[in-house]
Amino acid sequence: MNPFIITAISVLLSVTSFAQNKTSKRPVKYSDDYLNSRMFIKVNPFAAFDPKTPTAMPGLEFRFSKKFAVELSVGLPLKYGDVRTTDTVHHDYYKLKAEIKYFPRGGRIYIGPEAFYVKKDSWVRNGVFRQEGTYYSFTEGTINRTAWGLAFKFGFAAPLSRRLHFDCFMGMGVRFQQVDVQATGMERIKSLWWFDFHENSEGPYTGPHYAFGLKVGYRLF
């Protein structure tokens, strides 16, 4: 499994345990404030550490009742690390997520589906890609990636004050991806053991999708 996923899950479990211990000592009124609220602003700090598409991920959650809520989020690019702009590569990308939450007992624990869409376009100079099992180098080109899918999540809210709470969640689902490459100066090369198959293999891809993280929520009303 990806080391980023393992590290993130470990951090999430640690923070979740911390949140549970903290909220167990909070007055009941903090839970009441959360349960009786209707709209929250959300931020997902974990989104900034995605190695392929790091983003600032603000969102808005609206609770129709104590049992149902809808959350919409948008991912705005943070171009650093592997996706920073250089003389040989430039990336443009964004994310969209929509989630339906069902609180079975009208409390703080919820389940539900989350749909997502990711668009990433890259201009690359002196790059490599794979097409139908064959590897090619190229002098200049564009790699256009579109991913979408659905995950089923389990989570819970941990109130910290009258207005602040943690939203901890984990889940998994399916991911569909299409990669299109347009390049010039192509030359066939030998197989590369370090090649990033999901990012740079032309054509469709279907695989598992993991959803996990911790959001910070702020009650509006």
C-alpha positions as CSV (number, residue, x, y, z in Angstrom):
1,M,0.0,0.0,0.0
2,N,1.1,3.6,-0.7
3,P,3.2,4.9,2.2
4,F,1.2,8.1,2.1
5,I,-2.0,6.1,2.7
6,I,-0.4,4.1,5.6
7,T,0.9,7.3,7.3
8,A,-2.4,9.2,6.8
9,I,-4.4,6.4,8.2
10,S,-2.1,6.1,11.3
11,V,-2.4,9.9,11.9
12,L,-6.2,9.7,11.4
13,L,-6.6,6.9,14.0
14,S,-4.4,8.8,16.5
15,V,-6.4,12.0,16.1
16,T,-9.7,10.1,16.2
17,S,-8.7,8.6,19.5
18,F,-7.6,12.0,20.8
19,A,-10.9,13.5,19.7
20,Q,-12.9,10.7,21.4
21,N,-11.1,11.2,24.7
22,K,-11.6,15.0,24.5
23,T,-15.2,14.9,23.6
24,S,-16.0,12.4,26.3
25,K,-15.1,15.1,28.8
26,R,-17.1,17.8,27.1
27,P,-20.5,18.9,28.5
28,V,-23.5,17.5,26.7
29,K,-24.5,21.0,25.5
30,Y,-21.7,20.8,22.9
31,S,-23.3,17.8,21.3
32,D,-26.7,19.5,21.4
33,D,-25.3,22.6,19.7
34,Y,-24.0,20.3,16.9
35,L,-27.2,18.3,16.6
36,N,-29.4,21.3,16.4
37,S,-27.3,23.2,13.8
38,R,-28.1,23.4,10.1
39,M,-25.1,24.6,8.3
40,F,-21.3,24.2,8.7
41,I,-18.2,25.4,6.9
42,K,-15.7,22.5,6.5
43,V,-12.0,22.3,5.7
44,N,-10.0,19.1,5.1
45,P,-6.3,19.6,6.0
46,F,-5.5,16.1,4.7
47,A,-6.2,17.2,1.1
48,A,-3.1,19.4,1.2
49,F,-0.9,16.3,1.5
50,D,-2.2,14.4,-1.5
51,P,1.1,13.7,-3.4
52,K,-0.5,13.8,-6.8
53,T,-3.1,16.6,-6.5
54,P,-2.6,18.6,-3.2
55,T,-5.5,21.0,-2.7
56,A,-7.1,23.4,-0.3
57,M,-10.5,21.7,0.2
58,P,-13.2,23.9,1.6
59,G,-16.7,22.7,1.8
60,L,-20.2,23.4,3.0
61,E,-22.5,21.0,4.9
62,F,-26.3,21.5,5.2
63,R,-28.3,19.4,7.5
64,F,-31.9,18.9,6.5
65,S,-32.8,17.2,9.7
66,K,-31.0,15.3,12.5
67,K,-30.7,12.3,10.2
68,F,-29.8,13.7,6.8
69,A,-27.2,16.1,5.5
70,V,-25.5,17.0,2.2
71,E,-22.0,18.2,1.9
72,L,-20.3,19.8,-1.2
73,S,-16.5,20.4,-1.4
74,V,-14.2,21.9,-4.0
75,G,-10.5,21.3,-4.3
76,L,-8.3,24.3,-5.2
77,P,-4.7,23.5,-6.4
78,L,-1.7,23.9,-4.1
79,K,1.2,23.6,-6.5
80,Y,4.2,22.4,-4.5
81,G,6.3,19.3,-4.3
82,D,5.8,17.0,-7.3
83,V,3.2,19.3,-8.9
84,R,5.1,22.6,-8.7
85,T,5.6,24.5,-12.0
86,T,9.0,24.2,-13.6
87,D,10.6,24.7,-17.0
88,T,9.7,21.2,-18.0
89,V,6.3,20.6,-16.4
90,H,3.1,22.5,-15.6
91,H,-0.1,21.1,-14.0
92,D,-3.6,22.4,-13.8
93,Y,-6.2,20.5,-11.7
94,Y,-9.2,20.7,-9.4
95,K,-11.5,18.4,-7.5
96,L,-15.2,18.2,-6.8
97,K,-16.9,16.1,-4.1
98,A,-20.6,15.6,-3.1
99,E,-21.7,13.6,-0.2
100,I,-24.9,12.4,1.4
101,K,-24.8,11.7,5.1
102,Y,-27.2,9.5,7.0
103,F,-27.2,9.6,10.8
104,P,-29.0,6.4,11.8
105,R,-29.8,7.5,15.3
106,G,-29.9,11.2,14.7
107,G,-26.6,11.5,16.6
108,R,-23.0,12.1,15.6
109,I,-22.2,8.9,13.8
110,Y,-23.0,8.7,10.0
111,I,-22.7,6.6,6.9
112,G,-23.3,7.4,3.3
113,P,-22.0,7.7,-0.3
114,E,-19.5,10.3,-1.6
115,A,-19.1,11.0,-5.4
116,F,-16.0,12.6,-6.6
117,Y,-14.5,14.1,-9.8
118,V,-10.9,15.0,-10.5
119,K,-9.5,16.8,-13.6
120,K,-5.8,17.2,-14.1
121,D,-4.1,18.5,-17.3
122,S,-0.3,18.5,-17.6
123,W,2.1,20.0,-20.0
124,V,5.4,18.0,-20.0
125,R,8.7,18.4,-21.7
126,N,11.0,15.3,-22.0
127,G,8.4,13.0,-20.5
128,V,7.5,9.3,-20.5
129,F,4.2,7.5,-20.9
130,R,2.8,4.0,-21.5
131,Q,0.5,3.0,-24.3
132,E,-1.0,-0.5,-24.6
133,G,1.9,-2.0,-22.6
134,T,4.7,-0.2,-24.6
135,Y,6.7,2.6,-23.1
136,Y,7.6,5.8,-25.0
137,S,9.7,8.9,-24.3
138,F,8.6,12.2,-25.9
139,T,10.1,15.7,-26.3
140,E,6.9,17.6,-25.6
141,G,3.3,16.8,-24.9
142,T,0.1,17.1,-22.8
143,I,-1.3,14.4,-20.5
144,N,-5.0,14.9,-19.7
145,R,-6.4,12.9,-16.8
146,T,-10.1,12.6,-15.7
147,A,-11.1,10.5,-12.7
148,W,-14.5,10.0,-11.1
149,G,-16.0,7.4,-8.8
150,L,-18.0,6.6,-5.7
151,A,-17.0,5.7,-2.1
152,F,-19.1,4.5,0.8
153,K,-18.0,6.2,4.0
154,F,-18.4,5.8,7.8
155,G,-17.6,8.7,10.1
156,F,-18.5,10.6,13.2
157,A,-18.5,14.2,14.5
158,A,-16.6,15.1,17.6
159,P,-17.7,18.5,19.0
160,L,-14.9,20.6,20.5
161,S,-16.8,23.7,21.4
162,R,-20.2,25.3,20.6
163,R,-19.1,26.0,17.1
164,L,-16.0,23.8,16.3
165,H,-16.0,20.0,15.7
166,F,-13.8,17.3,14.1
167,D,-15.4,15.2,11.3
168,C,-13.4,11.9,11.2
169,F,-14.2,9.5,8.3
170,M,-12.9,6.4,6.5
171,G,-14.3,4.5,3.5
172,M,-13.6,2.9,0.2
173,G,-15.2,2.5,-3.2
174,V,-14.3,2.4,-6.9
175,R,-12.4,4.8,-9.1
176,F,-12.6,5.2,-12.9
177,Q,-9.9,7.1,-14.8
178,Q,-9.2,8.1,-18.4
179,V,-5.8,9.3,-19.5
180,D,-5.2,10.8,-22.9
181,V,-1.8,11.7,-24.2
182,Q,-0.8,14.0,-27.1
183,A,2.9,14.1,-27.7
184,T,5.6,14.9,-30.3
185,G,9.1,13.3,-30.7
186,M,8.0,9.9,-29.5
187,E,10.5,7.1,-29.2
188,R,10.0,3.6,-28.0
189,I,12.0,2.7,-24.8
190,K,12.5,-0.2,-22.5
191,S,10.2,-0.9,-19.5
192,L,10.7,1.3,-16.5
193,W,10.3,-0.3,-13.0
194,W,9.7,3.0,-11.4
195,F,6.9,4.1,-13.8
196,D,3.8,5.6,-12.3
197,F,1.1,3.4,-14.0
198,H,-2.0,5.3,-12.9
199,E,-0.7,8.7,-13.8
200,N,0.9,8.2,-17.1
201,S,-0.7,5.1,-18.8
202,E,-2.9,6.1,-21.7
203,G,-6.4,4.7,-21.7
204,P,-9.0,3.7,-19.1
205,Y,-8.3,2.4,-15.6
206,T,-10.6,1.0,-13.0
207,G,-9.5,0.4,-9.4
208,P,-10.1,0.8,-5.7
209,H,-10.6,4.3,-4.2
210,Y,-9.8,5.0,-0.5
211,A,-11.5,7.9,1.3
212,F,-10.2,8.9,4.7
213,G,-9.3,12.0,6.6
214,L,-10.3,14.5,9.2
215,K,-12.2,17.7,8.6
216,V,-12.5,20.7,10.8
217,G,-16.1,22.1,10.9
218,Y,-17.4,25.5,12.0
219,R,-21.1,26.0,12.7
220,L,-22.7,28.9,10.9
221,F,-26.2,28.4,12.3
